[in-house]
Amino acid sequence: MVEIYNNYEIKNESTFRIGGIVKKVAFPETVEELIELLKSDEYDIVLGNCSNVLFSSDYIDKSIIITKNINNFSFQGTKLHIECGVKGPIISKECQKRCLSGFEFLIGFPGSFGGMICMNASAHNQYISDTFVSARVFDLNKKEIKTINKNEMEFSYRKSKISNSKYIVLDAEFALKEGTNEQIEEIMKRNIDFRKQHQPSLSYGNAGSIFKNPENDSAGRLLDLCKMKGEKSGGAIVFENHANFILNYNNATSEDVITLMYKMYSTVKEKYTIELQPEIKYIGDKGTKEYKLWETMTENILMTQK
Ligand SMILES: Cc1cc2nc3c(=O)[nH]c(=O)nc-3n(C[C@H](O)[C@H](O)[C@H](O)COP(=O)(O)OP(=O)(O)OC[C@H]3O[C@@H](n4cnc5c(N)ncnc54)[C@H](O)[C@@H]3O)c2cc1C
């Protein structure tokens, strides 16, 4: 059954644990329920596990669908059919049990398949696009369902045909490779160990990498050279072990995070004439100070799907 809430406090839905009250939020449990909500034309944005978003701490005058309760998947040999709300780490472990390789990288972060396809999530030289075969999507313009194959997906770094488009991923097919349990376990362990050393756990709210890597460089490297580690704004701080992560260490607001991001952005711009682009998506309303700051950092202003 779809749960729908008016004036919903969104903070605890996001891995950043930041956010104010949202006008309306719906949590469908099946793909059919999601399709009905999309047909109703009442919703502005579809999210998965909210692990790559910064919600405004102010009132958000939007209607949002969160797919995290849409949770079915099935394997047939090396083929995987998966619904948009399923989270990566669950499938990483399911693949390991079946000696299937390709999703070892998903063990380390909390994205849903809808979000990961949209962003072409990647880590440790594995990409969602490597094993992707096709997705069924809802076209918000035509109000119809269609299938998009890999060759039409325009996958690139943190981008796909789904990003900033009118398509909502309903479910998808993947083709994995056969491997051995030991090999797969070893890669997963290496990935986890790397994250423990270099990245924050979710005990402090965060949304993964804040800025995208510029071409042939790393945002973390540039921010480190600019001595950003440990920089603070209100309750937000740049992580001591990796300068491209911001932690919500003490009830940070969205304004704290964006003010800190702006400092990171302008320091790198001044020193290296490189304009870092946010990887995270901001969800808020026009007219606020933080909205204006965000606008100066990115052409891709706000994430809206309508
Ligand atoms: C600790 C931590 C580590 C991370 N490490 C990595 C990493 O190594 N590599 C990496 O790539 N990312 C990483 N991330 C970021 C994040 O997990 C990924 O970007 C992930 O793909 C986002 O998935 P989500 O379901 O949370 O998407 P959301 O944050 O909910 O949404 C992200 C985008 O996807 C869109 N979207 C979501 N569902 C759908 C759908 N069904 N149809 C169409 N569009 C949809 C949204 O509209 C939005 O534009 C990390 C995050 C955290 C918190």
The ligand as an SDF file (V2000), in Angstrom:
LIG
                    3D

 53 58  0  0  0  0  0  0  0  0999 V2000
   28.8030    7.0270    2.3510 C   0  0  0  0  0  0  0  0  0  0  0  0
   28.4800    7.2010    0.8900 C   0  0  0  0  0  0  0  0  0  0  0  0
   29.3720    6.7110   -0.0700 C   0  0  0  0  0  0  0  0  0  0  0  0
   29.0760    6.8650   -1.4300 C   0  0  0  0  0  0  0  0  0  0  0  0
   29.9550    6.3430   -2.3550 N   0  0  0  0  0  0  0  0  0  0  0  0
   29.6510    6.4160   -3.6630 C   0  0  0  0  0  0  0  0  0  0  0  0
   30.5140    5.8220   -4.6400 C   0  0  0  0  0  0  0  0  0  0  0  0
   31.5470    5.2370   -4.3380 O   0  0  0  0  0  0  0  0  0  0  0  0
   30.1540    5.9040   -5.9430 N   0  0  0  0  0  0  0  0  0  0  0  0
   29.0140    6.5460   -6.3380 C   0  0  0  0  0  0  0  0  0  0  0  0
   28.7340    6.5730   -7.5620 O   0  0  0  0  0  0  0  0  0  0  0  0
   28.1840    7.1270   -5.4420 N   0  0  0  0  0  0  0  0  0  0  0  0
   28.4690    7.0740   -4.1250 C   0  0  0  0  0  0  0  0  0  0  0  0
   27.6240    7.6400   -3.2040 N   0  0  0  0  0  0  0  0  0  0  0  0
   26.4920    8.4670   -3.6670 C   0  0  0  0  0  0  0  0  0  0  0  0
   25.1550    7.7290   -3.8790 C   0  0  0  0  0  0  0  0  0  0  0  0
   25.0200    6.5810   -3.0670 O   0  0  0  0  0  0  0  0  0  0  0  0
   24.9770    7.3640   -5.3550 C   0  0  0  0  0  0  0  0  0  0  0  0
   24.9840    8.5340   -6.1520 O   0  0  0  0  0  0  0  0  0  0  0  0
   23.6810    6.6280   -5.6540 C   0  0  0  0  0  0  0  0  0  0  0  0
   23.6580    6.3500   -7.0420 O   0  0  0  0  0  0  0  0  0  0  0  0
   22.4310    7.4270   -5.2930 C   0  0  0  0  0  0  0  0  0  0  0  0
   21.3520    6.5310   -5.1840 O   0  0  0  0  0  0  0  0  0  0  0  0
   20.0400    6.9330   -4.3710 P   0  0  0  0  0  0  0  0  0  0  0  0
   19.0440    5.8790   -4.5570 O   0  0  0  0  0  0  0  0  0  0  0  0
   20.3750    7.2750   -2.9760 O   0  0  0  0  0  0  0  0  0  0  0  0
   19.6140    8.2270   -5.1890 O   0  0  0  0  0  0  0  0  0  0  0  0
   18.9370    9.5500   -4.6420 P   0  0  0  0  0  0  0  0  0  0  0  0
   19.9270   10.2880   -3.8000 O   0  0  0  0  0  0  0  0  0  0  0  0
   17.6370    9.2390   -4.0360 O   0  0  0  0  0  0  0  0  0  0  0  0
   18.7280   10.3400   -6.0070 O   0  0  0  0  0  0  0  0  0  0  0  0
   19.8640   10.6560   -6.8120 C   0  0  0  0  0  0  0  0  0  0  0  0
   19.3790   11.0020   -8.2130 C   0  0  0  0  0  0  0  0  0  0  0  0
   18.8030    9.8470   -8.8170 O   0  0  0  0  0  0  0  0  0  0  0  0
   17.4750   10.1380   -9.2620 C   0  0  0  0  0  0  0  0  0  0  0  0
   16.6560    8.9430   -9.1100 N   0  0  0  0  0  0  0  0  0  0  0  0
   16.5120    8.1650   -8.0020 C   0  0  0  0  0  0  0  0  0  0  0  0
   15.6730    7.1450   -8.2650 N   0  0  0  0  0  0  0  0  0  0  0  0
   15.2740    7.2950   -9.5570 C   0  0  0  0  0  0  0  0  0  0  0  0
   14.4130    6.5640  -10.4210 C   0  0  0  0  0  0  0  0  0  0  0  0
   13.7770    5.4560  -10.0260 N   0  0  0  0  0  0  0  0  0  0  0  0
   14.2500    7.0040  -11.6990 N   0  0  0  0  0  0  0  0  0  0  0  0
   14.8870    8.1170  -12.1380 C   0  0  0  0  0  0  0  0  0  0  0  0
   15.7150    8.8440  -11.3850 N   0  0  0  0  0  0  0  0  0  0  0  0
   15.9000    8.4340  -10.0980 C   0  0  0  0  0  0  0  0  0  0  0  0
   17.0060   11.2700   -8.3880 C   0  0  0  0  0  0  0  0  0  0  0  0
   15.9610   11.9950   -8.9830 O   0  0  0  0  0  0  0  0  0  0  0  0
   18.2830   12.0680   -8.2300 C   0  0  0  0  0  0  0  0  0  0  0  0
   18.4880   12.8830   -9.3570 O   0  0  0  0  0  0  0  0  0  0  0  0
   27.8850    7.5140   -1.8360 C   0  0  0  0  0  0  0  0  0  0  0  0
   26.9970    8.0020   -0.8710 C   0  0  0  0  0  0  0  0  0  0  0  0
   27.2900    7.8470    0.4840 C   0  0  0  0  0  0  0  0  0  0  0  0
   26.3340    8.3780    1.4970 C   0  0  0  0  0  0  0  0  0  0  0  0
  1  2  1  0
  2  3  1  0
  2 52  2  0
  3  4  2  0
  4  5  1  0
  4 50  1  0
  5  6  2  0
  6  7  1  0
  6 13  1  0
  7  8  2  0
  7  9  1  0
  9 10  1  0
 10 11  2  0
 10 12  1  0
 12 13  2  0
 13 14  1  0
 14 15  1  0
 14 50  1  0
 15 16  1  0
 16 17  1  0
 16 18  1  0
 18 19  1  0
 18 20  1  0
 20 21  1  0
 20 22  1  0
 22 23  1  0
 23 24  1  0
 24 25  2  0
 24 26  1  0
 24 27  1  0
 27 28  1  0
 28 29  2  0
 28 30  1  0
 28 31  1  0
 31 32  1  0
 32 33  1  0
 33 34  1  0
 33 48  1  0
 34 35  1  0
 35 36  1  0
 35 46  1  0
 36 37  1  0
 36 45  1  0
 37 38  2  0
 38 39  1  0
 39 40  1  0
 39 45  2  0
 40 41  1  0
 40 42  2  0
 42 43  1  0
 43 44  2  0
 44 45  1  0
 46 47  1  0
 46 48  1  0
 48 49  1  0
 50 51  2  0
 51 52  1  0
 52 53  1  0
M  END
$$$$
